Structures are given as structure tokens and as C-alpha cells.
Amino acid sequence: MKNTVRIERAKHELTQAQLAEKLGVSRQTVHAIESGKYVPSTVLALRMSRLFKVLVEELFLLEEGE
């Protein structure tokens, strides 16, 4: 699954640590999501969507065959 979390974070001028604090997760979790090593829960994806004011589908994109 691809994601645009890093791009949205940069648009909002947030560090990984700042985003993690706003979401109530660790910086390592944000890093893992951005690098595609971790797929967030539905609740976390919705929190990110609300924070960035974009649709979940704009943050997380299914790749061919998923």
C-alpha cells in the first residue's frame, strides 16, 4: 500500500515527532507508516485524514493486486 503521509506532513510543516504527538503514537510508528512497513488501523488512518483535511483515499492508495 502506497501512502502520501510524508508529503502531507511536509505540507503542514510537521516533523515525524510532532505528527506522532498529535496522533498519540510514537515517532517510530510514523516512520514505519511513511516507509510502507506498517499499515495503520482504520482509526489512525481516519485521525490522519482529519488532521490533514484530506480523504483517507488521498493518504493511502492500494497498489495493483492488493
CHARMM internal coordinates of N, CA and C (Angstrom, degrees):
IC EDIT
DIST 1 N 1 CA 1.4449
DIST 1 CA 1 C 1.5252
ANGL 1 N 1 CA 1 C 108.56
DIST 1 C 2 N 1.3123
ANGL 1 CA 1 C 2 N 115.67
DIHE 1 N 1 CA 1 C 2 N 126.67
DIST 2 N 2 CA 1.4605
ANGL 1 C 2 N 2 CA 120.92
DIHE 1 CA 1 C 2 N 2 CA 176.30
DIST 2 CA 2 C 1.5198
ANGL 2 N 2 CA 2 C 109.03
DIHE 1 C 2 N 2 CA 2 C -86.28
DIST 2 C 3 N 1.3254
ANGL 2 CA 2 C 3 N 115.64
DIHE 2 N 2 CA 2 C 3 N 158.82
DIST 3 N 3 CA 1.4583
ANGL 2 C 3 N 3 CA 118.92
DIHE 2 CA 2 C 3 N 3 CA 175.51
DIST 3 CA 3 C 1.5241
ANGL 3 N 3 CA 3 C 110.85
DIHE 2 C 3 N 3 CA 3 C -148.97
DIST 3 C 4 N 1.3180
ANGL 3 CA 3 C 4 N 115.03
DIHE 3 N 3 CA 3 C 4 N 160.45
DIST 4 N 4 CA 1.4631
ANGL 3 C 4 N 4 CA 121.86
DIHE 3 CA 3 C 4 N 4 CA 179.47
DIST 4 CA 4 C 1.5327
ANGL 4 N 4 CA 4 C 111.15
DIHE 3 C 4 N 4 CA 4 C -114.25
DIST 4 C 5 N 1.3104
ANGL 4 CA 4 C 5 N 116.48
DIHE 4 N 4 CA 4 C 5 N 23.94
DIST 5 N 5 CA 1.4662
ANGL 4 C 5 N 5 CA 121.02
DIHE 4 CA 4 C 5 N 5 CA -176.99
DIST 5 CA 5 C 1.5284
ANGL 5 N 5 CA 5 C 110.99
DIHE 4 C 5 N 5 CA 5 C -59.61
DIST 5 C 6 N 1.3172
ANGL 5 CA 5 C 6 N 117.40
DIHE 5 N 5 CA 5 C 6 N -44.80
DIST 6 N 6 CA 1.4737
ANGL 5 C 6 N 6 CA 120.61
DIHE 5 CA 5 C 6 N 6 CA -178.99
DIST 6 CA 6 C 1.5334
ANGL 6 N 6 CA 6 C 110.45
DIHE 5 C 6 N 6 CA 6 C -60.03
DIST 6 C 7 N 1.3219
ANGL 6 CA 6 C 7 N 116.85
DIHE 6 N 6 CA 6 C 7 N -41.70
DIST 7 N 7 CA 1.4673
ANGL 6 C 7 N 7 CA 121.34
DIHE 6 CA 6 C 7 N 7 CA -179.85
DIST 7 CA 7 C 1.5297
ANGL 7 N 7 CA 7 C 110.46
DIHE 6 C 7 N 7 CA 7 C -64.87
DIST 7 C 8 N 1.3293
ANGL 7 CA 7 C 8 N 116.26
DIHE 7 N 7 CA 7 C 8 N -46.97
DIST 8 N 8 CA 1.4637
ANGL 7 C 8 N 8 CA 119.97
DIHE 7 CA 7 C 8 N 8 CA 179.62
DIST 8 CA 8 C 1.5255
ANGL 8 N 8 CA 8 C 111.17
DIHE 7 C 8 N 8 CA 8 C -63.91
DIST 8 C 9 N 1.3190
ANGL 8 CA 8 C 9 N 116.15
DIHE 8 N 8 CA 8 C 9 N -38.85
DIST 9 N 9 CA 1.4746
ANGL 8 C 9 N 9 CA 119.96
DIHE 8 CA 8 C 9 N 9 CA 178.69
DIST 9 CA 9 C 1.5258
ANGL 9 N 9 CA 9 C 109.92
DIHE 8 C 9 N 9 CA 9 C -61.99
DIST 9 C 10 N 1.3375
ANGL 9 CA 9 C 10 N 116.01
DIHE 9 N 9 CA 9 C 10 N -42.30
DIST 10 N 10 CA 1.4644
ANGL 9 C 10 N 10 CA 120.18
DIHE 9 CA 9 C 10 N 10 CA 179.46
DIST 10 CA 10 C 1.5335
ANGL 10 N 10 CA 10 C 111.17
DIHE 9 C 10 N 10 CA 10 C -65.78
DIST 10 C 11 N 1.3238
ANGL 10 CA 10 C 11 N 116.98
DIHE 10 N 10 CA 10 C 11 N -40.25
DIST 11 N 11 CA 1.4688
ANGL 10 C 11 N 11 CA 120.90
DIHE 10 CA 10 C 11 N 11 CA 178.28
DIST 11 CA 11 C 1.5259
ANGL 11 N 11 CA 11 C 110.96
DIHE 10 C 11 N 11 CA 11 C -59.40
DIST 11 C 12 N 1.3261
ANGL 11 CA 11 C 12 N 115.97
DIHE 11 N 11 CA 11 C 12 N -35.32
DIST 12 N 12 CA 1.4645
ANGL 11 C 12 N 12 CA 120.97
DIHE 11 CA 11 C 12 N 12 CA -179.32
DIST 12 CA 12 C 1.5304
ANGL 12 N 12 CA 12 C 112.56
DIHE 11 C 12 N 12 CA 12 C -91.86
DIST 12 C 13 N 1.3286
ANGL 12 CA 12 C 13 N 115.76
DIHE 12 N 12 CA 12 C 13 N 5.80
DIST 13 N 13 CA 1.4656
ANGL 12 C 13 N 13 CA 122.67
DIHE 12 CA 12 C 13 N 13 CA 177.38
DIST 13 CA 13 C 1.5217
ANGL 13 N 13 CA 13 C 112.57
DIHE 12 C 13 N 13 CA 13 C 53.49
DIST 13 C 14 N 1.3330
ANGL 13 CA 13 C 14 N 115.10
DIHE 13 N 13 CA 13 C 14 N 48.49
DIST 14 N 14 CA 1.4570
ANGL 13 C 14 N 14 CA 121.61
DIHE 13 CA 13 C 14 N 14 CA 178.33
DIST 14 CA 14 C 1.5195
ANGL 14 N 14 CA 14 C 110.29
DIHE 13 C 14 N 14 CA 14 C -112.63
DIST 14 C 15 N 1.3212
ANGL 14 CA 14 C 15 N 116.53
DIHE 14 N 14 CA 14 C 15 N 141.68
DIST 15 N 15 CA 1.4650
ANGL 14 C 15 N 15 CA 120.15
DIHE 14 CA 14 C 15 N 15 CA 170.69
DIST 15 CA 15 C 1.5243
ANGL 15 N 15 CA 15 C 107.56
DIHE 14 C 15 N 15 CA 15 C -80.58
DIST 15 C 16 N 1.3160
ANGL 15 CA 15 C 16 N 116.22
DIHE 15 N 15 CA 15 C 16 N 167.95
DIST 16 N 16 CA 1.4655
ANGL 15 C 16 N 16 CA 119.46
DIHE 15 CA 15 C 16 N 16 CA 175.21
DIST 16 CA 16 C 1.5250
ANGL 16 N 16 CA 16 C 110.14
DIHE 15 C 16 N 16 CA 16 C -59.04
DIST 16 C 17 N 1.3111
ANGL 16 CA 16 C 17 N 116.67
DIHE 16 N 16 CA 16 C 17 N -40.36
DIST 17 N 17 CA 1.4674
ANGL 16 C 17 N 17 CA 120.95
DIHE 16 CA 16 C 17 N 17 CA -178.98
DIST 17 CA 17 C 1.5322
ANGL 17 N 17 CA 17 C 111.23
DIHE 16 C 17 N 17 CA 17 C -65.34
DIST 17 C 18 N 1.3209
ANGL 17 CA 17 C 18 N 117.00
DIHE 17 N 17 CA 17 C 18 N -41.11
DIST 18 N 18 CA 1.4549
ANGL 17 C 18 N 18 CA 120.47
DIHE 17 CA 17 C 18 N 18 CA 179.46
DIST 18 CA 18 C 1.5311
ANGL 18 N 18 CA 18 C 111.19
DIHE 17 C 18 N 18 CA 18 C -65.75
DIST 18 C 19 N 1.3347
ANGL 18 CA 18 C 19 N 116.06
DIHE 18 N 18 CA 18 C 19 N -42.86
DIST 19 N 19 CA 1.4604
ANGL 18 C 19 N 19 CA 119.87
DIHE 18 CA 18 C 19 N 19 CA 177.83
DIST 19 CA 19 C 1.5219
ANGL 19 N 19 CA 19 C 110.34
DIHE 18 C 19 N 19 CA 19 C -63.45
DIST 19 C 20 N 1.3178
ANGL 19 CA 19 C 20 N 116.20
DIHE 19 N 19 CA 19 C 20 N -43.57
DIST 20 N 20 CA 1.4590
ANGL 19 C 20 N 20 CA 120.81
DIHE 19 CA 19 C 20 N 20 CA 179.41
DIST 20 CA 20 C 1.5320
ANGL 20 N 20 CA 20 C 110.73
DIHE 19 C 20 N 20 CA 20 C -58.12
DIST 20 C 21 N 1.3176
ANGL 20 CA 20 C 21 N 116.62
DIHE 20 N 20 CA 20 C 21 N -43.64
DIST 21 N 21 CA 1.4650
ANGL 20 C 21 N 21 CA 120.62
DIHE 20 CA 20 C 21 N 21 CA 179.96
DIST 21 CA 21 C 1.5325
ANGL 21 N 21 CA 21 C 111.10
DIHE 20 C 21 N 21 CA 21 C -62.69
DIST 21 C 22 N 1.3187
ANGL 21 CA 21 C 22 N 116.70
DIHE 21 N 21 CA 21 C 22 N -43.05
DIST 22 N 22 CA 1.4700
ANGL 21 C 22 N 22 CA 120.61
DIHE 21 CA 21 C 22 N 22 CA 179.69
DIST 22 CA 22 C 1.5271
ANGL 22 N 22 CA 22 C 111.86
DIHE 21 C 22 N 22 CA 22 C -64.67
DIST 22 C 23 N 1.3383
ANGL 22 CA 22 C 23 N 116.49
DIHE 22 N 22 CA 22 C 23 N -31.34
DIST 23 N 23 CA 1.4622
ANGL 22 C 23 N 23 CA 121.30
DIHE 22 CA 22 C 23 N 23 CA -177.94
DIST 23 CA 23 C 1.5272
ANGL 23 N 23 CA 23 C 113.02
DIHE 22 C 23 N 23 CA 23 C -91.85
DIST 23 C 24 N 1.3235
ANGL 23 CA 23 C 24 N 117.19
DIHE 23 N 23 CA 23 C 24 N -13.11
DIST 24 N 24 CA 1.4621
ANGL 23 C 24 N 24 CA 120.52
DIHE 23 CA 23 C 24 N 24 CA -178.45
DIST 24 CA 24 C 1.5148
ANGL 24 N 24 CA 24 C 113.41
DIHE 23 C 24 N 24 CA 24 C 76.39
DIST 24 C 25 N 1.3427
ANGL 24 CA 24 C 25 N 115.54
DIHE 24 N 24 CA 24 C 25 N 33.03
DIST 25 N 25 CA 1.4674
ANGL 24 C 25 N 25 CA 121.07
DIHE 24 CA 24 C 25 N 25 CA 177.58
DIST 25 CA 25 C 1.5268
ANGL 25 N 25 CA 25 C 108.51
DIHE 24 C 25 N 25 CA 25 C -128.79
DIST 25 C 26 N 1.3226
ANGL 25 CA 25 C 26 N 116.66
DIHE 25 N 25 CA 25 C 26 N 177.21
DIST 26 N 26 CA 1.4670
ANGL 25 C 26 N 26 CA 120.31
DIHE 25 CA 25 C 26 N 26 CA 178.70
DIST 26 CA 26 C 1.5267
ANGL 26 N 26 CA 26 C 110.39
DIHE 25 C 26 N 26 CA 26 C -84.72
DIST 26 C 27 N 1.3221
ANGL 26 CA 26 C 27 N 115.38
DIHE 26 N 26 CA 26 C 27 N 159.43
DIST 27 N 27 CA 1.4627
ANGL 26 C 27 N 27 CA 120.73
DIHE 26 CA 26 C 27 N 27 CA 175.41
DIST 27 CA 27 C 1.5149
ANGL 27 N 27 CA 27 C 110.26
DIHE 26 C 27 N 27 CA 27 C -60.32
DIST 27 C 28 N 1.3350
ANGL 27 CA 27 C 28 N 116.19
DIHE 27 N 27 CA 27 C 28 N -35.30
DIST 28 N 28 CA 1.4588
ANGL 27 C 28 N 28 CA 120.63
DIHE 27 CA 27 C 28 N 28 CA 179.63
DIST 28 CA 28 C 1.5254
ANGL 28 N 28 CA 28 C 111.17
DIHE 27 C 28 N 28 CA 28 C -63.32
DIST 28 C 29 N 1.3304
ANGL 28 CA 28 C 29 N 116.99
DIHE 28 N 28 CA 28 C 29 N -34.91
DIST 29 N 29 CA 1.4617
ANGL 28 C 29 N 29 CA 120.75
DIHE 28 CA 28 C 29 N 29 CA 177.15
DIST 29 CA 29 C 1.5248
ANGL 29 N 29 CA 29 C 110.40
DIHE 28 C 29 N 29 CA 29 C -64.72
DIST 29 C 30 N 1.3340
ANGL 29 CA 29 C 30 N 116.69
DIHE 29 N 29 CA 29 C 30 N -44.44
DIST 30 N 30 CA 1.4635
ANGL 29 C 30 N 30 CA 120.34
DIHE 29 CA 29 C 30 N 30 CA 178.11
DIST 30 CA 30 C 1.5260
ANGL 30 N 30 CA 30 C 109.76
DIHE 29 C 30 N 30 CA 30 C -61.06
DIST 30 C 31 N 1.3148
ANGL 30 CA 30 C 31 N 116.92
DIHE 30 N 30 CA 30 C 31 N -44.48
DIST 31 N 31 CA 1.4670
ANGL 30 C 31 N 31 CA 120.90
DIHE 30 CA 30 C 31 N 31 CA 178.79
DIST 31 CA 31 C 1.5364
ANGL 31 N 31 CA 31 C 110.35
DIHE 30 C 31 N 31 CA 31 C -59.78
DIST 31 C 32 N 1.3155
ANGL 31 CA 31 C 32 N 117.11
DIHE 31 N 31 CA 31 C 32 N -45.47
DIST 32 N 32 CA 1.4660
ANGL 31 C 32 N 32 CA 121.50
DIHE 31 CA 31 C 32 N 32 CA -179.00
DIST 32 CA 32 C 1.5341
ANGL 32 N 32 CA 32 C 111.53
DIHE 31 C 32 N 32 CA 32 C -63.04
DIST 32 C 33 N 1.3239
ANGL 32 CA 32 C 33 N 116.72
DIHE 32 N 32 CA 32 C 33 N -38.73
DIST 33 N 33 CA 1.4694
ANGL 32 C 33 N 33 CA 120.47
DIHE 32 CA 32 C 33 N 33 CA 177.57
DIST 33 CA 33 C 1.5181
ANGL 33 N 33 CA 33 C 109.82
DIHE 32 C 33 N 33 CA 33 C -65.68
DIST 33 C 34 N 1.3222
ANGL 33 CA 33 C 34 N 116.78
DIHE 33 N 33 CA 33 C 34 N -48.81
DIST 34 N 34 CA 1.4658
ANGL 33 C 34 N 34 CA 120.94
DIHE 33 CA 33 C 34 N 34 CA -178.82
DIST 34 CA 34 C 1.5218
ANGL 34 N 34 CA 34 C 112.46
DIHE 33 C 34 N 34 CA 34 C -60.18
DIST 34 C 35 N 1.3157
ANGL 34 CA 34 C 35 N 116.68
DIHE 34 N 34 CA 34 C 35 N -35.74
DIST 35 N 35 CA 1.4721
ANGL 34 C 35 N 35 CA 119.89
DIHE 34 CA 34 C 35 N 35 CA -178.35
DIST 35 CA 35 C 1.5217
ANGL 35 N 35 CA 35 C 112.69
DIHE 34 C 35 N 35 CA 35 C -87.02
DIST 35 C 36 N 1.3362
ANGL 35 CA 35 C 36 N 117.02
DIHE 35 N 35 CA 35 C 36 N 0.44
DIST 36 N 36 CA 1.4583
ANGL 35 C 36 N 36 CA 120.49
DIHE 35 CA 35 C 36 N 36 CA 176.81
DIST 36 CA 36 C 1.5118
ANGL 36 N 36 CA 36 C 114.93
DIHE 35 C 36 N 36 CA 36 C 79.34
DIST 36 C 37 N 1.3300
ANGL 36 CA 36 C 37 N 117.33
DIHE 36 N 36 CA 36 C 37 N 11.97
DIST 37 N 37 CA 1.4583
ANGL 36 C 37 N 37 CA 121.20
DIHE 36 CA 36 C 37 N 37 CA -179.22
DIST 37 CA 37 C 1.5241
ANGL 37 N 37 CA 37 C 112.60
DIHE 36 C 37 N 37 CA 37 C -88.11
DIST 37 C 38 N 1.3275
ANGL 37 CA 37 C 38 N 116.19
DIHE 37 N 37 CA 37 C 38 N -12.46
DIST 38 N 38 CA 1.4625
ANGL 37 C 38 N 38 CA 120.96
DIHE 37 CA 37 C 38 N 38 CA -177.75
DIST 38 CA 38 C 1.5175
ANGL 38 N 38 CA 38 C 109.05
DIHE 37 C 38 N 38 CA 38 C -140.83
DIST 38 C 39 N 1.3191
ANGL 38 CA 38 C 39 N 116.70
DIHE 38 N 38 CA 38 C 39 N 130.73
DIST 39 N 39 CA 1.4598
ANGL 38 C 39 N 39 CA 122.24
DIHE 38 CA 38 C 39 N 39 CA 175.65
DIST 39 CA 39 C 1.5322
ANGL 39 N 39 CA 39 C 106.85
DIHE 38 C 39 N 39 CA 39 C -98.90
DIST 39 C 40 N 1.3287
ANGL 39 CA 39 C 40 N 117.19
DIHE 39 N 39 CA 39 C 40 N 120.54
DIST 40 N 40 CA 1.4557
ANGL 39 C 40 N 40 CA 119.48
DIHE 39 CA 39 C 40 N 40 CA -176.32
DIST 40 CA 40 C 1.5266
ANGL 40 N 40 CA 40 C 112.38
DIHE 39 C 40 N 40 CA 40 C -70.00
DIST 40 C 41 N 1.3152
ANGL 40 CA 40 C 41 N 115.08
DIHE 40 N 40 CA 40 C 41 N 159.47
DIST 41 N 41 CA 1.4599
ANGL 40 C 41 N 41 CA 120.75
DIHE 40 CA 40 C 41 N 41 CA 174.89
DIST 41 CA 41 C 1.5243
ANGL 41 N 41 CA 41 C 108.69
DIHE 40 C 41 N 41 CA 41 C -64.88
DIST 41 C 42 N 1.2994
ANGL 41 CA 41 C 42 N 115.62
DIHE 41 N 41 CA 41 C 42 N 164.34
DIST 42 N 42 CA 1.4652
ANGL 41 C 42 N 42 CA 120.95
DIHE 41 CA 41 C 42 N 42 CA 177.31
DIST 42 CA 42 C 1.5234
ANGL 42 N 42 CA 42 C 110.39
DIHE 41 C 42 N 42 CA 42 C -58.64
DIST 42 C 43 N 1.3148
ANGL 42 CA 42 C 43 N 117.02
DIHE 42 N 42 CA 42 C 43 N -42.94
DIST 43 N 43 CA 1.4720
ANGL 42 C 43 N 43 CA 121.28
DIHE 42 CA 42 C 43 N 43 CA -179.20
DIST 43 CA 43 C 1.5256
ANGL 43 N 43 CA 43 C 110.61
DIHE 42 C 43 N 43 CA 43 C -61.86
DIST 43 C 44 N 1.3269
ANGL 43 CA 43 C 44 N 117.07
DIHE 43 N 43 CA 43 C 44 N -45.17
DIST 44 N 44 CA 1.4656
ANGL 43 C 44 N 44 CA 120.35
DIHE 43 CA 43 C 44 N 44 CA -179.91
DIST 44 CA 44 C 1.5266
ANGL 44 N 44 CA 44 C 110.63
DIHE 43 C 44 N 44 CA 44 C -66.16
DIST 44 C 45 N 1.3125
ANGL 44 CA 44 C 45 N 117.76
DIHE 44 N 44 CA 44 C 45 N -40.84
DIST 45 N 45 CA 1.4685
ANGL 44 C 45 N 45 CA 121.19
DIHE 44 CA 44 C 45 N 45 CA 177.72
DIST 45 CA 45 C 1.5288
ANGL 45 N 45 CA 45 C 110.39
DIHE 44 C 45 N 45 CA 45 C -61.30
DIST 45 C 46 N 1.3284
ANGL 45 CA 45 C 46 N 116.81
DIHE 45 N 45 CA 45 C 46 N -40.89
DIST 46 N 46 CA 1.4649
ANGL 45 C 46 N 46 CA 120.53
DIHE 45 CA 45 C 46 N 46 CA 178.57
DIST 46 CA 46 C 1.5257
ANGL 46 N 46 CA 46 C 111.58
DIHE 45 C 46 N 46 CA 46 C -67.48
DIST 46 C 47 N 1.3212
ANGL 46 CA 46 C 47 N 117.35
DIHE 46 N 46 CA 46 C 47 N -37.24
DIST 47 N 47 CA 1.4780
ANGL 46 C 47 N 47 CA 120.58
DIHE 46 CA 46 C 47 N 47 CA 176.34
DIST 47 CA 47 C 1.5182
ANGL 47 N 47 CA 47 C 110.68
DIHE 46 C 47 N 47 CA 47 C -62.03
DIST 47 C 48 N 1.3417
ANGL 47 CA 47 C 48 N 115.83
DIHE 47 N 47 CA 47 C 48 N -43.94
DIST 48 N 48 CA 1.4698
ANGL 47 C 48 N 48 CA 120.46
DIHE 47 CA 47 C 48 N 48 CA 178.89
DIST 48 CA 48 C 1.5278
ANGL 48 N 48 CA 48 C 110.23
DIHE 47 C 48 N 48 CA 48 C -62.76
DIST 48 C 49 N 1.2971
ANGL 48 CA 48 C 49 N 115.54
DIHE 48 N 48 CA 48 C 49 N -43.98
DIST 49 N 49 CA 1.4571
ANGL 48 C 49 N 49 CA 121.32
DIHE 48 CA 48 C 49 N 49 CA 179.10
DIST 49 CA 49 C 1.5238
ANGL 49 N 49 CA 49 C 110.82
DIHE 48 C 49 N 49 CA 49 C -57.76
DIST 49 C 50 N 1.3032
ANGL 49 CA 49 C 50 N 116.73
DIHE 49 N 49 CA 49 C 50 N -46.38
DIST 50 N 50 CA 1.4679
ANGL 49 C 50 N 50 CA 121.86
DIHE 49 CA 49 C 50 N 50 CA 179.86
DIST 50 CA 50 C 1.5238
ANGL 50 N 50 CA 50 C 110.74
DIHE 49 C 50 N 50 CA 50 C -65.15
DIST 50 C 51 N 1.3264
ANGL 50 CA 50 C 51 N 116.80
DIHE 50 N 50 CA 50 C 51 N -44.27
DIST 51 N 51 CA 1.4581
ANGL 50 C 51 N 51 CA 121.43
DIHE 50 CA 50 C 51 N 51 CA -178.66
DIST 51 CA 51 C 1.5338
ANGL 51 N 51 CA 51 C 111.25
DIHE 50 C 51 N 51 CA 51 C -61.18
DIST 51 C 52 N 1.3389
ANGL 51 CA 51 C 52 N 115.94
DIHE 51 N 51 CA 51 C 52 N -44.61
DIST 52 N 52 CA 1.4620
ANGL 51 C 52 N 52 CA 120.79
DIHE 51 CA 51 C 52 N 52 CA -177.56
DIST 52 CA 52 C 1.5295
ANGL 52 N 52 CA 52 C 112.99
DIHE 51 C 52 N 52 CA 52 C -85.77
DIST 52 C 53 N 1.3420
ANGL 52 CA 52 C 53 N 116.41
DIHE 52 N 52 CA 52 C 53 N -8.52
DIST 53 N 53 CA 1.4706
ANGL 52 C 53 N 53 CA 121.74
DIHE 52 CA 52 C 53 N 53 CA -179.08
DIST 53 CA 53 C 1.5288
ANGL 53 N 53 CA 53 C 111.87
DIHE 52 C 53 N 53 CA 53 C 58.92
DIST 53 C 54 N 1.3400
ANGL 53 CA 53 C 54 N 114.85
DIHE 53 N 53 CA 53 C 54 N 45.82
DIST 54 N 54 CA 1.4622
ANGL 53 C 54 N 54 CA 121.89
DIHE 53 CA 53 C 54 N 54 CA 174.57
DIST 54 CA 54 C 1.5217
ANGL 54 N 54 CA 54 C 108.42
DIHE 53 C 54 N 54 CA 54 C -134.42
DIST 54 C 55 N 1.3151
ANGL 54 CA 54 C 55 N 116.80
DIHE 54 N 54 CA 54 C 55 N 162.47
DIST 55 N 55 CA 1.4591
ANGL 54 C 55 N 55 CA 120.91
DIHE 54 CA 54 C 55 N 55 CA 176.50
DIST 55 CA 55 C 1.5243
ANGL 55 N 55 CA 55 C 110.37
DIHE 54 C 55 N 55 CA 55 C -70.60
DIST 55 C 56 N 1.3125
ANGL 55 CA 55 C 56 N 116.71
DIHE 55 N 55 CA 55 C 56 N 150.09
DIST 56 N 56 CA 1.4670
ANGL 55 C 56 N 56 CA 121.01
DIHE 55 CA 55 C 56 N 56 CA 177.12
DIST 56 CA 56 C 1.5279
ANGL 56 N 56 CA 56 C 109.60
DIHE 55 C 56 N 56 CA 56 C -55.46
DIST 56 C 57 N 1.3433
ANGL 56 CA 56 C 57 N 115.81
DIHE 56 N 56 CA 56 C 57 N -38.89
DIST 57 N 57 CA 1.4647
ANGL 56 C 57 N 57 CA 120.74
DIHE 56 CA 56 C 57 N 57 CA -179.38
DIST 57 CA 57 C 1.5269
ANGL 57 N 57 CA 57 C 112.66
DIHE 56 C 57 N 57 CA 57 C -65.29
DIST 57 C 58 N 1.3256
ANGL 57 CA 57 C 58 N 117.13
DIHE 57 N 57 CA 57 C 58 N -19.19
DIST 58 N 58 CA 1.4579
ANGL 57 C 58 N 58 CA 120.68
DIHE 57 CA 57 C 58 N 58 CA 175.56
DIST 58 CA 58 C 1.5241
ANGL 58 N 58 CA 58 C 111.39
DIHE 57 C 58 N 58 CA 58 C -82.40
DIST 58 C 59 N 1.3229
ANGL 58 CA 58 C 59 N 116.64
DIHE 58 N 58 CA 58 C 59 N -24.67
DIST 59 N 59 CA 1.4646
ANGL 58 C 59 N 59 CA 120.98
DIHE 58 CA 58 C 59 N 59 CA 179.01
DIST 59 CA 59 C 1.5238
ANGL 59 N 59 CA 59 C 112.29
DIHE 58 C 59 N 59 CA 59 C -87.74
DIST 59 C 60 N 1.3326
ANGL 59 CA 59 C 60 N 116.30
DIHE 59 N 59 CA 59 C 60 N -38.65
DIST 60 N 60 CA 1.4666
ANGL 59 C 60 N 60 CA 120.74
DIHE 59 CA 59 C 60 N 60 CA -174.42
DIST 60 CA 60 C 1.5212
ANGL 60 N 60 CA 60 C 109.84
DIHE 59 C 60 N 60 CA 60 C -125.30
DIST 60 C 61 N 1.3355
ANGL 60 CA 60 C 61 N 114.98
DIHE 60 N 60 CA 60 C 61 N 124.74
DIST 61 N 61 CA 1.4589
ANGL 60 C 61 N 61 CA 121.51
DIHE 60 CA 60 C 61 N 61 CA -174.97
DIST 61 CA 61 C 1.5240
ANGL 61 N 61 CA 61 C 109.83
DIHE 60 C 61 N 61 CA 61 C -120.99
DIST 61 C 62 N 1.3172
ANGL 61 CA 61 C 62 N 116.11
DIHE 61 N 61 CA 61 C 62 N 126.20
DIST 62 N 62 CA 1.4589
ANGL 61 C 62 N 62 CA 119.50
DIHE 61 CA 61 C 62 N 62 CA 176.07
DIST 62 CA 62 C 1.5210
ANGL 62 N 62 CA 62 C 108.93
DIHE 61 C 62 N 62 CA 62 C -72.61
DIST 62 C 63 N 1.3211
ANGL 62 CA 62 C 63 N 115.28
DIHE 62 N 62 CA 62 C 63 N 137.49
DIST 63 N 63 CA 1.4532
ANGL 62 C 63 N 63 CA 120.12
DIHE 62 CA 62 C 63 N 63 CA 176.50
DIST 63 CA 63 C 1.5165
ANGL 63 N 63 CA 63 C 109.77
DIHE 62 C 63 N 63 CA 63 C -88.86
DIST 63 C 64 N 1.2910
ANGL 63 CA 63 C 64 N 116.78
DIHE 63 N 63 CA 63 C 64 N 163.02
DIST 64 N 64 CA 1.4639
ANGL 63 C 64 N 64 CA 122.32
DIHE 63 CA 63 C 64 N 64 CA 178.93
DIST 64 CA 64 C 1.5238
ANGL 64 N 64 CA 64 C 110.42
DIHE 63 C 64 N 64 CA 64 C -52.21
DIST 64 C 65 N 1.3196
ANGL 64 CA 64 C 65 N 117.47
DIHE 64 N 64 CA 64 C 65 N 128.81
DIST 65 N 65 CA 1.4470
ANGL 64 C 65 N 65 CA 122.52
DIHE 64 CA 64 C 65 N 65 CA 177.42
DIST 65 CA 65 C 1.5207
ANGL 65 N 65 CA 65 C 114.93
DIHE 64 C 65 N 65 CA 65 C 90.20
DIST 65 C 66 N 1.3114
ANGL 65 CA 65 C 66 N 118.52
DIHE 65 N 65 CA 65 C 66 N -3.11
DIST 66 N 66 CA 1.4712
ANGL 65 C 66 N 66 CA 120.52
DIHE 65 CA 65 C 66 N 66 CA 179.51
DIST 66 CA 66 C 1.5140
ANGL 66 N 66 CA 66 C 110.16
DIHE 65 C 66 N 66 CA 66 C -87.60
END
COOR INIT
IC SEED 1 N 1 CA 1 C
IC BUILD
